[in-house]
């Protein structure tokens, strides 16, 4: 199973040289309503732009890693409160 964009810390642990500023999951084509959340690819794009310092990258990475929700149709979303 490929890692989702939300799994930033897992990806970095798996490959320390990975560029975690780049989204890396498959395109989420599910039609499931995003009530209460934003698709992982979009959440990654929104949040990673604020990771201008190492400390901020850590906070963003943790938010994406621990606050995502797997969708029943595949893919994932990040809760609106996190964004």
C-alpha positions as CSV (number, residue, x, y, z in Angstrom):
1,X,0.0,0.0,0.0
2,X,1.5,3.3,-1.0
3,X,2.0,6.0,1.7
4,X,-0.4,8.9,1.5
5,X,0.7,12.6,1.5
6,X,-0.5,12.7,5.1
7,X,2.1,10.1,6.2
8,X,5.0,12.6,6.0
9,X,6.8,11.3,9.1
10,X,6.4,7.7,8.0
11,X,7.8,8.5,4.6
12,X,10.8,10.3,6.1
13,X,11.4,7.4,8.5
14,X,11.3,5.0,5.6
15,X,13.6,7.1,3.4
16,X,15.5,9.9,5.3
17,X,16.5,11.5,2.0
18,X,12.9,11.8,0.8
19,X,11.7,15.3,-0.2
20,X,8.7,15.5,2.1
21,X,7.8,18.9,0.7
22,X,6.5,17.1,-2.4
23,X,3.1,15.3,-2.4
24,X,3.5,11.7,-3.2
25,X,0.3,9.8,-3.1
26,X,-2.0,8.6,-5.8
27,X,-4.7,10.9,-7.1
28,X,-7.8,10.5,-5.0
29,X,-10.7,10.1,-7.5
30,X,-13.3,9.1,-5.0
31,X,-16.6,11.0,-5.0
32,X,-17.0,10.7,-1.2
33,X,-18.2,13.9,0.4
34,X,-15.4,15.7,2.2
35,X,-17.6,16.7,5.1
36,X,-15.3,17.8,7.9
37,X,-12.1,17.6,6.0
38,X,-9.8,18.3,3.0
39,X,-8.3,15.7,0.8
40,X,-4.7,14.8,1.8
41,X,-3.1,16.1,-1.4
42,X,-4.8,19.5,-1.0
43,X,-4.0,19.6,2.7
44,X,-0.4,18.8,2.1
45,X,-0.2,21.6,-0.6
46,X,-1.9,24.1,1.8
47,X,0.2,23.3,4.9
48,X,3.6,22.6,3.4
49,X,3.9,26.2,2.1
50,X,4.1,27.4,5.7
51,X,7.0,25.0,6.5
52,X,9.7,27.7,6.0
53,X,11.8,26.6,9.0
54,X,12.8,23.1,10.3
55,X,10.5,23.7,13.4
56,X,7.6,24.6,11.2
57,X,8.2,21.6,9.0
58,X,8.0,19.4,12.1
59,X,4.7,20.9,13.2
60,X,3.2,20.6,9.7
61,X,4.5,17.0,9.4
62,X,3.0,16.0,12.7
63,X,-0.4,17.6,11.8
64,X,-0.5,15.8,8.5
65,X,0.7,12.5,10.0
66,X,-1.5,12.3,13.1
67,X,-4.7,14.2,12.1
68,X,-5.7,12.5,8.9
69,X,-8.7,10.2,8.4
70,X,-8.9,7.4,6.0
71,X,-11.9,7.6,3.7
72,X,-14.0,4.6,3.1
73,X,-13.7,4.8,-0.7
74,X,-9.9,5.1,-0.5
75,X,-7.6,8.0,0.0
76,X,-7.6,10.2,3.1
77,X,-8.6,13.6,4.4
78,X,-7.3,16.0,7.0
79,X,-9.8,17.5,9.5
80,X,-10.8,21.1,8.8
81,X,-9.7,22.1,12.3
82,X,-6.1,21.1,11.4
83,X,-6.0,23.2,8.3
